[in-house]
Amino acid sequence: MMARYLPQGLIGLGITSVVAMLMAGQAGNMSAFTAVWTYDLYQAVFKKNATSEQLVRMGRLATVAGLLLAVAGAYVARNMPTVIDYLQAISSMILAPGVAIILLGMFFKRLTPHGAFWGMLVGCTSSFGMFLLQQLGVVQPSFFTPIEGTGFMAANFWCGLWAWLISAGLAVVISFFTKPRPDEELEGLVWALTKIKHDEEVSWYRTPGCWAIVTLILFIALNVYFW
Amino acid sequence: MTEQIDTETKGIKPIWYFVGWLLLIVGFIVTASGIYGMISPPPPEMQTVLYELHTSIWWGTVIAVAGVIFLVANRKTSE
């Protein structure tokens, strides 16, 4: 598409931007993967009294393992119709349940760790199950959607929606049956228990609310124009 | 802590000044390549969609102007 629309000069800028974006995204993902593995799993679960040296070594190993996993992921992506289909499938499995739990964690102070854990786990597993059923040919992609003749990518969107609902629903139900965290522990973490600071002397056009409204108006205007 | 940061950053140009230089250089290159493309256009089968609009010149100029604005707005060093 870039070769079709971008003339000389702009195409160089376009390709440089794409490469920079991919490199930055990859670096961010890799450091997030390493940090989650080393701090949240290795240190928290497997080796609670790990020294700094051991953590650094584990971080390096996790980086290499993450790179190898990424290479393996590229081979899986090769079997998909397009890369965006692959991204969409992965997002419906990981991001949709994750977003459900993050939103609940931010705005629902009754949420408990058990609710969040099982909601996320069942949401991811159910989405992966739906993906697998499609891949193995057990059901057609349109099985998961209310629209006839849906394609692979649209079905993944719908699977993401189902996974979101399963995660959120299960997390709320389990939370009501488990012991909640006291309010003192949640101060500053949950919306209802956070004191929001307001900058009184900032001009109106420098506030996030003003730019949120501008963005919303632009979003609606562009949608109406290109409808 | 704040004082320490203040002394460390004293006399240093803000990062947006250098962003301005980057935008100006990139804008100049894109505009120049657009002008070259206008003077000696590629054969029709190699031309992009709406080639006659010379988007490189327009967007190169926009980027360069943005660079100049960044440079002028951030020309002062921190005191």
Interface residues (C-beta under 8 A of the other chain):
Chain A: A3 R4 Y5 L6 P7 Q8 G9 L10 G12 L13
Chain B: V26 I29 V30 T31 A32 S33 G34 Y36 G37 P42 Q47 T48 V49 L50 Y51 H54 T55 S56 W59 G60
